[in-house]
Amino acid sequence: MLKLKLIPLAVSIFLISSSGYADTLANFHTKQLGNDCQSCHTKPIEVTDAEAHENAACQSCHGNLAELAAESKNTLSPHKSHLIDISCTSCHSGHQQPVLVCQTCHDSFKTEFKIPFGNDKTIKDTYQYPKVTQAMIDKALKRGPLEQHQLIVIGAGAAGHTAAISARQHGIKDVIILEKQPYIGGNGMLAAGGMAAAETLTQALLGYKDSKQLWYNDTMKGGHNINNPALVKTLTENGSAGIDWLQAQGTDLSSASSAGGHNAERLHRPNGGAKAGPAIINTLKDTAHKLGVETRTNSKVVKLLQDKNGKITGLLVQGKHTGVHMLNADAIVIASGGFARNNQLVSKYRPDLKGVASTNNPGNVGDALTFAPEVGAATVDIKEIQAFPTAAAGKMVISGTARGAGAILLNSNGARFCDEMGPRDKVSEAIWAQKGKSAWLVFDETVLNRLGQLKGMLDLGVIYKANNPQQLAQATQMDATTAANALTRYNQFQADHKDADFGRKNMADDLQFPVYAVNVKPAVHHTMGGLKINPLTEVLNDKNQPIQGLFAAGEVTGGVHGGNRLAGNAIADTVVFGRIAGEQAANFIKQ
């Protein structure tokens, strides 16, 4: 197979418009470089949905992401990604318009970077699957199953990976994960804060007092007491075991902090303040690979199948290249996430959130709310939707641990207006009540150094540094005197250990110049409602009866968080119930 080493050319292509070369990436390789189809494809050409051979071909010529990023002279590079295992073909398509995944969250990428063969057109930020017709479904059903598996997991996020690993650890050898995105991770790869858990070894070593009962009470109160108590009990009783399980696999969760709605330092994350989500996803990915779990990307589930007795027998999946086809399975775990990225569906239940941006992965549009009810699955709390209060540019999560580490909120005039450590719904409501429905998150270098995730946002140009009140006013259009007085007053409260204005309990440190400010506004973040499950993660029908062979875990389910989710409880949800789903599916298959 012909292979050309073209790293210098590859870098130059990414910095200029490619309209002068060819219409498509494939034409450029064949007409301009003299390659043939087998430079990228097998012979005969067989492209799998995951496009593994094509991605390997890209790297053989151009190098991997790390090498391409190293060649870039810019601080920012579209090849330096926090996404987990993002492949070349996630963005670059040989025969179709390219996709620029980065611009999903980072608006600056729309103008600062030209992607080859985009021909200066508006670039999509996610692959769009062709519409599935009834004729396509009928054809797949008539053809019958192409494969038989023991367990199929839908979704390659934290819950999906956890369920797959758990099933393998409980004796199921044949486990595959189906992921509709071209890369894995789901919302887990974006999770910034940490994993909530109580009575952990980390807390004990750090001298933090906590209890599972206190965590239970905080979660029920935070959810306005409409949570399913049995699910919350399962969450809080098994969180510490989930931490142990992750640490045994190599995840660094040696730090813990507080966040809004929690009355203890129980958000576990890596030392140094790095994002917990990517650390956990990386660990789960490596473990799944070692255990022989196969992950198929670009594979969208469109329909579940069941026999005349109601038992789940398999599903129909729409592959990017293979089209709609049937896979049989002894059991299925749904871990496909929520629907916060589907504003049409969000605004159906919450009209006040119409047009509000989302912090979520592009894939979180509620597919399961279509295919699961078709086999009788019930839903619960579907109208309960959470806005995250501090999203930069309306999309990028600035973790609540930033406030836990000492950050405060100022309005457009420079005044504090709420308890920054309150539950997410309360803080969001307070920000929406301000002029412009936004606020400024202000913190100093102590907080910056505590949270490494904030340093990366400096390069994106959304965080401003100010050495004095005048510079702060110039950068944010606040009133300098009002902002200076707000900082002085807060520092006095911190010294007195009493917030006389808003009753904030956690005031880690005072704030000293230089300070940093980032404009934030609430964004749709979490859908607390979803498929109805019991503590064994069995999906229930309208009569509260389990649907045989169908399990679910993570944000696709409802009942755990009630009317409002507390920080860190999402990752705990995925790990705790993902482990249970894998174990219960394994037991079902064995029986």
N, C-alpha and C positions, 0 to 999 in steps of 0.2 A: 504494500500500500504506500502510495506516495505521500510523504510528509515533509513539509517545509517549515523551518524554524523562522518565525516572523515576528518575534517580540517587538523590535523597534517599529515595524510597520503597524503592528496592532495598536501600539500606544498612539501613534500619530493619527490613525484613523479615528480614534475616540475623541480627538480634540477638534475635528473639523467636520463640516457637512460632507456627506458622502454622495451627494446627488451627482457629482461629476464622475463617479466611478461606475456605477451600475444601478439598476433599479432595485435589486435585492442582494442580500448577502451571498446567496448561492450563485447568482450571475457574476458577482465580483470574483468569487473564487474560481469559477470555470473560465470566464471570458477574459478577465484581466490577469489572473495569476497562472492560467493554464492547467489548473487542477482538473480532475474528473470527479464524478459523483462518489467514487470509492475513496476519495480523500476524506470524506466525512461519514459515508455510509458503508454498510456491509454489502457484499455481493453474493447473492441477489439482495436488493435493498429490502430490509425488514426493520422498520423503526418501532421500537417499543414505546409504550406510553411515557416511560420515565426518560427516554432519550439518552440512555446511559452511554451507548457507543458514540453518539454524536458529541456528547459533552467531553468524553475522553479524547476525541479527535481534536476538539477545540484546544484543549489543554496541551496536547502533544505539540502543537504549533505555537501557541501564544503564551503558554505558561498558565499556572493556576491564579486564583484571585489574589493571593498574597504577593505573587511575583509581579502581576500587573499593577497592583497598588503601589508596590515599591518603585516601579518605573515612573509613576506619576510624580510630577513636581508640585502638584497642588496639595494644600492641606487636606482638602476634601477629595475623595475619589469614589466614584460609584462602584469601584472594585473592592473597596475596604468596607465590608458589610458586617453588621452585627447579626444579620439573619443567619440561621443555621443551615449549613449545607446548600446554600443557594447555588444553582448550577448556571453554566453559561447560557443555556437555552431558556432560563427563566426570563431573560430579557431579549436575547438575540435569536431571531427566527430566520431560518434560511430562506424560506419562500414567502413569508408573510411580513406584515408590518411589525417592527420590533415593539417590545413592551418595556417600559422603564419603571421597574418595581420601586425604586427609591422614592419617586415622586408621590407615591401613595401617602406618605407621611411628611416628606420634606419638599415643601413648595419651591424652595430655592433650586432644586434639581431640575425643575421644568425650564428654567431660563439659563442656568449656569452650565448645563451639560447638553451636548448634542450627541445623540445616539446614532451610530452608523446606519445608513439606509432608512432613516426616518423621513428623509426628504423634506425636512422642516415642517412636517404635518404634526397635528396634535397627537402625542404619543399616549397610548393606553397605559394604565397602571396595573392591569391584571388581564389574564387570558380569558376570553369570552367563549364558553362552550356553545356550539350550535344547539338550537332548540330541539328537544327530543319530541318526536312525533309518535302517535299511536302506531303507525306503520313500523317504525323502528323497534318499538317495544314488542309488537306482535312477531316480528321477524326473529328477535332474540329469544322469545319464549318458544317459538316453533323449533328453533335450532337446538335448544336445550342447553344444559350446563357445559361449559368448556372445561371447567375444573371443579374438583371437590376438595374442600378444606375442612379442618376441624373447627377453627375459629377465624372469623374475619372481624377486624376492628376498623371502624369507620372514623378516620381522623387521626393525624399524626402529630397532635399536640401533646401536652403533658398528660392528660387523662388517657389518651389513646396509647401512648407509649407505655404508661404505667400499667394499663390493663393487659397489654400484650406481654410485657415482662412478667407480670404476676401470673398469667396463665402458663407461661413457659416454666416458671418456678414451681408451678403446681402440676407439672407433668404433661402438659399439652405440647406436643412436638411441632405440630403444623399450625403456625400462626402467621397471618399476613395482615398488614395495615394498608388501607386504601386512603390516599390523600389527594384531594382534587387540585390543590395548589402545586406548582412546580417545585416547591421547597417545603420542608417540614417545619414544625414548631408551633403553628397556630398562634393564638394569643399568648401562649406560654413564653414565646421568644421575646415578647414585648413587655412582659411583666417586670416591673421595676422594683417594687418594694421589698417583698419577701414572703415567706411562708409562715403563716400563723400556727402556733402550737404551744401547748402549755405543759409544764412539768417535764421539761427536756433537760438533757445533760448540759447543753449549751447554757441554758438559764442557770443551772446549778453552778457551773464553773464561773459564771459572771456574777453570781450572787444576786440574781434577780428573783424575786418572790412572785409566784403565780400559782394558779390551780386550774384544773380542768373545769371545775364548777364555775369559777370566775369567768373563764373564757365562754362557757355555755351561757352564763347570764349576760355577758356583753353582746354575744351574737344574737340572742333573742331580743334584747333591748334595741340593738341596732337595727334589727329587722322588723321593728314595731310589733313584735310578738305575734306575727302571722306566719312565722316559720313553722315547719313541721318539727315538733319537739324531738321526735324519734330520730330524724335525720340529723338534727343539730347535736343530739347526744352521741350519735355515731361519729360525727365529725370531731367533736371535742375529746372523746375518749380515745380516738385513734391517731390524733395528730402527732403526738410525740413519737409513736412507733413509725409514722411516716418519715419523720426527720431522721430517725435512726436508720431506716431503710435506705434513704438517699445518701446519707453520710457513709454507709457501708459500701456504697457503689463509688464513692469518691467525691461527692459534692461537698464543697466548702460551705457550711452553714454555721460557722463559728461565731457569728456576730448576731446580736438581737437588739431590736429597738422598739419604740412605741409608735403608735399611729392613732389617728382619730377613731374614737369609739372604744378603744382598748384601754383597760385599766392596768396594764402590765407591759413590760418590754418583752413581746412575744413574736415579733416579726423577724424570722430567722433569714439571714442572708450572708453572702460571702464577706470575709473580713476586708475592710477597705471601702465598703460601700458600693461595690459593683452590683449590677442588676442580678437579681436572683433567678429570674426566668431563664435567660440564656445559659446560665451555669447549670440549672436543673435539666434543661432540654439537652444540652451537650452530654451530660452524664447518662440520661435515659437513652439517647441515640446510641452511644457507645455500648451500653449494656445490651440493648436490643440486638445490635449487630453481633456481639459476642455470642448471644444465645441463638443466633440463626433466624431471627425474625425478619421476614422480607417486607420492605416498605415499597409500595408502588405509588409514585407521584403521578400527577396529571390523570387521576382516576376518580371520577365523580359518581357517587352512588345516586341513582335516580328512583329506585323502587325496591322495596322488600318483598320477599315471596314467602308464602306459607301454605301448608297443606290443608286438607279439608277439616282437620281437627284444630286448626289455628296455630300449629307449631311453625316457627320460622324455619325455612329450609334453604334460604339463600337470598340472593339479590341480583339486581341488574345494575351494571356499572357502565358509565360512558367514558371510554378511554379517549384521550386526545387523538390517538391514531387508530386504535382498534375499534372505535365506535361502541355501540350499545351491545353488551353481551352478558351472559348469565354465569354467575359463580355460585355453586352450592356450598353450604356450610352447616355444620352441626349446631353452631351457635353464633350469634352476632353481638358485638358490643358497639353501641353508638356513642361516639365521643367527638362529635363534629362541631361542637361549640355553639354559641348563641346566635343572635340575629341583630346585634347592635349596629352592624355596618349596612343593614337594610333599612334605610330611612323611611321608605314607603311603608314597611311593616311596623317600624317603631312608631311613626306618627299615626298609624291606625289606632294604636292603643294609647298613645300619648301625643295628642295633637299639639301640645305645647313644645314638643321636641322636633317639630317639622323643620327641616332645613338645618338642624344642628349637626355639626361635624361629629365624627366618631373617632375614637382612639384605636379601633379594632383592626385586626388583620382583614384584608379584602375578602377573604373567604367566609367570614362570619355573617352569612345572610339568611340563615334559618332553613337550610335545605331539609333538615330532619322534621321540621314542622309541616312539611308537605308529605314526605314518604312514610313517616312513622304513623300518623293518624290513619293512613289508608289501611293499615293492618290492625287498627283498633286501639292504638296507643292514646291514652288520655293526656291532657296537659293541665298544668296548675300554675297559678300566679303569673299568667302570661302577660298581664298588664303592668307588672312590676319591673320598671326599667330605671337604671341608675345613670346619673350623669356624674362624671368625674370632675371635681372642682378645678383642678390646676392642670390644664392642658395647654402647652405652649403652641402657638399658631393654631389653636383649636383642635390639634390632633395628637401632639406628642406628650405623653404622660410625664409629668414631673412628680415623682413618687411622693406620697404622703410622708414618707420617711424624711423628706427634706424639711417639712414643717416639724416633724418630730425631732430633728437635729437642731432646730432653732430658727427656721425661716418664719417670717410673718407676712401678712397680707396688707397692702395699702391700696386705697382706692385712687381714682384718677387725680384727686386733689392732694393725696399724700397722707390720708388719715386711716388708722385701723378701724375696722368695722365689724369684726366678729371674733369668736374663739376659733382660731385656725386649726385647733385640734378636735373640733367637733366632728360628728358623723358626716360622711360625704354629702348626703342629701341636704343637710343643714348648711354646710359651707357653700354648696352650689347655689342654694336659694339666696344666701347672703350676697354672693357675687352678682347674681342676676339682678339684684335690687340696686346695684351701683350704676352710675352713669356709664353708658357704653356696654353694660352687662359684662364687664371684665374687671380685672384687678392686676396689681403688680405684686409678684412674689419677690420678697427682698430677703437677702441673706448675706453673710459675710464669708471671709476666707476660711473660718473655722468650719462652717457648714460645707463649703466647697471641698475642703480636704477630707471631710468625713464621708462624702458621697462622690465617689469617682465618676459616677454616671453623669453628674452635672458638668464635669470638665469637658466631656465630649460635645456638649451642647454649645460651648463657647465658640467652637469652630463653625457651627451652623449660623452664627450671627444673630441668635435670638436672645442671648443674654448680654446685658450691658453692664460695664464696670464703672463705678463712680468713686472718686477719691474724697469727695466732700458733698454736702447737700446741694451745692450749686450744680455740680456735674450730674448728680442724680436728677435734679429738676430739668436740666437740659436734655438728658437722655429720655426721660419719661413724660415730660410736660407736667409733672406734679408742681405744687407750690413748695419751694425750697424750705420755707420756714415751717410749714405744716408738717412736712416729712421729717425734718430735723426734730421737731417737738415730739412726733410720734415715736421716733427711735429712742429719744431720751426718756420719755414716759414708760415705754416698754422695758427699757433697761432698769428703771427704778423698780418696776413690778417684779422683774426677774431677781433683783437683789433682795427684795422683800419677800420673795416666794409667794406672792399673791397678786393676781391680775384683778385689780379693782374695777376694770372696765367691762371685761367679758368673761371672767372666771376661768381663763385658761390655766390648766393644772401643770402641763408639761412646758417648762420654759428652760431649755437645756443650758443656754448661755446668753450673755448679753450680745448686742450687735455693735460692732465697731467698724469704722471706715478703714479700708475701702470696702464697699458693699457692692452686691450684684443684684440686678433687677431683671425679671423676665415677665412679659405680659402674658397673663393666663385667663382662660375662660372655661366654663364647664363644657364638656363634650360627652356624648353618649358613650358609655363605657361598659356596662354590664347589664345583661338581661337576666333578672333573677328567676323569671318563669321559664318553663320548658316542659319536657316530658315528665310525667308522674312516675316516680319510682318508690320502692320501699327500701328499708335499710340494707337489704341484700342486693340492691341495685337492679332488681327485676323491674322491667317496664310494665306498668299496670294499665288495664283497660278502664272503661267508664264504670265498671262494677268492682273496681279495686282488685281485680284478679290478675295474676301475672300472665303475660304473654309468653308462652313456652319458647325458650331458646333466645329471648331478646333481653339484653341488659343495656344499661346506659350509665354514663358517669361524666362529671364536669358540667360546664355551663349549658350544655344541651338539656340538662334536667332542671326541674323546679322544686321548690320546697325547702331547700337548705338555707337560703339567705333571706327569705321573707320579703319585706318591703324595701330593704336597703342592705347592701353587702358591706361588711367591714373590710378594711385593707388587710391583705394577706390571707383572707379566707378563701379566695378563689384558687390559689395554688394548693392550699390545704384540701379544698374540695376535690381537685383533680387527683391528687396523690392518694388521699384516704379512700375515696370511692372508686378510683381507678384500680387500686389494689384489690378492693372487694369484688369489683366487676370481673377482674381476671380470675380470681379464685372461684367465684360462684359459677362463672361460665365453664371453668375447668371441671368443677363438680358435676355440672349438668351434662357435659359431654361424656364424662366417665360413666355416668348413670345410664 
